[in-house]
Amino acid sequence: MAAILTSLRNTVLAGFALAIVIWLIYSVIQAFSFDKSFWQFLFRYFHVLSGVMWIGLLWYLNFVQIPNMPKIPDEQKPAIGKVIAPAVLWWFRWGAMSTIVTGVILAILNGYFVQALTIGLVAPDGYNVGFTLIGIGMWMGAIMWFNVWFVIWPNQKKALGMVDADADTKAKAARTAMLFSRTNTLLSFPMLFCMVAAQNAW
């Protein structure tokens, strides 16, 4: 067991292996077949996993790292800026990318992509509040994804010294990244509400 738990790679692989075992048992009970419902389930699972990674790191940054940076002695801050933050931001931005890609695929597989994109205003089978809710959630998620890739990440590269920038530019970039990260934190609560509420509206 120690060989599994002392290695992150082994821990993750073991976690997926356990999930597959549970899925196999579930498949036997439910008379599984590789039909549309399987792909809907699979992409919903990956969408949730990706979202947990993304929002979990967003909340880590806003609830843990940013508020506690002023408490860290100056001589220790480079460890955060050069080691921890770049690793967090790598998983953060690719978690965002994976969440939006799997979310779009899931919406297409479930047949509500257009309805969600139009916030329920275009619904061939009639209006359903579920389309409005999932649409609002999707648009909030898309705004958050845009902020990650096109505002937060470019500014963090300057703030962390990954690209050349003077001290004033670094300070402005750090503030911009923080404000947009806080914007995403603000949006994360109604976004998650809409995603959950939509499931009870259909």
Summary of the structure (lengths in Angstrom):
residues: 202
radius of gyration: 20.1
end to end distance: 43.7
largest distance: 62.5
contacts: 553
relative contact order: 0.09
helix: 83%
strand: 0%
